[in-house]
């Protein structure tokens, strides 16, 4: 095995029941599937060892067949430590069949001093499938309470619908002398994203979502972009991980209700 950790998940719908087959190797694994409050099936990804270090590479492949549904999260935040000789890499490939639903919502990525990290996520989906995705990038903290200054993070998300590239989101963060001056983050230190692909994720839905979030979180800086192919991207800027987590949870719950007809998801992590 060339990677530090690797896992593969194959999800099928058999007689209205979701079945999961897969395997993992090295310092990357997943838990036994569990049923959530609304009867959704979920798995938890686990990085064995407590964090990423210099030169680590992780790879994962997730395949959902027609009509299959799955919710994926992590057991805890992912920590990236000093990686000066070679950056840490995490590559994920996801295939979604017609009518399938994947909710892929991981805990925050925490980057400590000297960290260099590449995250590359590729989604190949049917136009009739649904995909919810979230991520949060946050700097670690030093003993004196100040932000650690990581070197850089490159976060690429590519989404293909029926073979056509409909989204290429490349987020590059490279702190300068003042961490708050990261690129164009308007003086903030933390950034969160929530991506929705669903046949009913129209411009009207995006406007409804914007009004709802703005009413509940008027103090949070965020923006929403919609695409012609039933896609929406929400970007959130703040200085606290917990604030972004709450906003993303709210967006996720709103989208679940309006697009999937489901209630709030309960991950049962604690």
N, C-alpha and C positions, 0 to 999 in steps of 0.2 A: 504494500500500500504506500503510495507516494504522499498522501495527505496526512496531516496530523489527526484529522478526524473526518469520517465520511458516513452519511446515512442516506437511505433510499426508502421512500414510502410509496406504495401503490394502493389506491383507494378505489373500491368497486361498489356498485349498488346492485344487490342481489335480492329480489323479492321485497323491495322497499326497505331493505336493511343495508347499512353501510358496513363493509368488510375491509380490513386493513391488513396488508402484507408488507413486510419490509425487513431491513437488516441495517446494522450499523457496525462500524469498526473504529478503533482508536479512541481518541478523547472526545467523541461526539456520540450522543445516543438520544433515544426518545423513550418516554414512559409508555406504559401500557395504556391503551385508549380508555377514556372514561366518558360517561354520559353527563352532560350539563343539565341545568335546571329545565331547559326547554327541550330536552331530549336530543340536543345536538351532540355529535361525537367529537371529542377533542384529544389532541396529543400535546405533550409538553417536551420541548427540546432542551437537552441538558449538555452543557459544556463541562466535561470532567476536568478538574484541575484548578478551577477557580478563576481562570482568566487566560487571555491570549498574550503570548510573549514573542519575542523576536523570531521571525521566520515561520511562524505557524501558518498552516494552510488548512482550510476547512471547506468541504464541498457537500452539497445535498441536492437530491433530486426528489421531487414530489409529483406524482401523476394521479389525477382524478379522472376516472372513466365517466361516461355519460350518466348524468343524474346523481352522481355521488356528491356528498356534502361532508366537509371537514372544517374544524376550527383548530388552528395551530398557534401556540404561544410558547414562550420560554419559561423556565422555572424561576429565573432571576435575571438581573441585569447582566449584560456582557461587558467585561472589563478588559481594556486593551492597555498593556503596559509598554515600557520603553522598548522600541524596536528600531534601533539605529542602523544595524547592518542590512536588514531586509524587512520590508513591511509585512504586516500580517494581512492575509487574504482570506476572504470568505465569499464563496461563489455558490449561488443557488439557482437551480433551473426548475421551473414549474410548468406542467402541462395540464390544461383544463379541457375536458371533453364537453360536448354539448349539454346544456342544462345543469352542469356541475356548479357547486358553490364552495369557494375556499375563502376562509377568513384567516389571514396571516398577520397576526399582531404580536410582535415581540416586545420584550421589555427594553428599556433604554440602553443605548450604547454609551459607555463611559470611557473617555479617553484620558489617560494620565500623561504626565510629563514625558516627552520624547516619543510618544506613540505615533505610528504611521500605519494607516489602515485603509485597505481597499475592500469595498463591498460591491459585488456585481450580482444583480438579481435579474433573471430573464424569465418572462412569462410568455408562454405560447398558449393562447386560449381560443376557444370557439366564440363566435360573436354572441351566442346565446348563453354563454356561461357567465358566472358572476365572481368577482374578485374584490376583496377588501384587504387593504394593506396599510400598516402603520409602522413608523419608526421614529425614534427620538435620539438626537445626538446631544450629548452633554459633556462638558469638561469635568475632570476629576478635581478633587480638592486637596490642598496641601495642609500641613499641620497648623500653619498660622491662619488658615481660613481663606486664603486667596485661591484663585483658580490656577490649576496647573496649566501650563501652556503646551499642549500637544503639538506635534510637528504639522501633521495634516491628515485629512480624511477625504477619500474619494468614494462617493456613493452613487452608483449607477443603477437605474431601474429602467429596463426595456420591456415594453409590452407589445406583443404581436397579436392581432386578431385575424384569424383565418390567413395567416402568413403575411399580413400587412403590418408594418411598424406604425403604431398609433401613438406611442409615447416613448420618448427617450429623455428621461430626467437625470441629469448629471449634476450632482451637488458637490462642489469642491470647497472645503473649508481649510484655510491655511492661516492661522493666527499671526498677527503682526505683533509689535511690541506691547500693544494693549489688546488683550483677548477680546474685549468688547468691540474691537474694530474689525472683527472677522468679516471680510468681504463686505457685503451690503446688508448685514443683519441689523441695521438701524440701532446700533449700540447694545444689542442683546447678545447673550452668550449661549443660549440654548435654541435649538430648532427642532420642530416636529413636523411630520408629514402624515397625511391620511389620503389614500388613493382609493377610489371607487370605480369599478367597471361593472355595469349592470345595464341590461337593455332599456330600463326605465330611468336611468340616470341622465335626465335631460337638462337643458338650461333652466327650465322651470323648476326642476328639483333643486338645482344648484342655488337658485335665487331663494327658494324656500329654506334651504339649509343655511344660507348666509344670514337671513333674517333671524332664524332661530338661534344660531350660535351668537350672533351679535347682541341679541336680547339677554341671553343667559350669561355671556362672558364679555361685557362691554369693555373691560379693562385689558383684554387680551388682544394683541396685534396678530391678525391673521388675514389671509387672502384665499379666494377660491377661483380656480380656473376650470372651465368646462370644455369638452371636446365634442366634435361631431359624432364620434363613434360610441356615445354612451359612457364617457369617462369624465371623472372629476378629480382634481387634485387640490387638496387643502394644505396650506403651509402656515405654520404657527411659530411666532417668535416670542420668547420670554426669557426670564432669568432664573426660573425655577422649574425643575423637572416635574414636581407634583402638579403645578398649574397646567403644564402641557398634557400630562397624563389625564387629568380630569377633563380637559377640553376634548381630547381625542376619544375618551370613553363616552362623552356626551354625543359626539359626532357619530361614533360607531352605533350607539343605541338608537339614535334618530334614523340612521340609514337602515338598520336592521328592521325597524318598525315599518318604515315607509316603503322599502324595496323588497324585503323578505317576509314581511308579516310576522316577525318574531320579536320577543321581548329582549330585555337587557341580558347580555351574556354574563355569566358568573364563572370566573376561571378557577376558583377554589385553590388558590395558591398557598394560602396560609392556614 
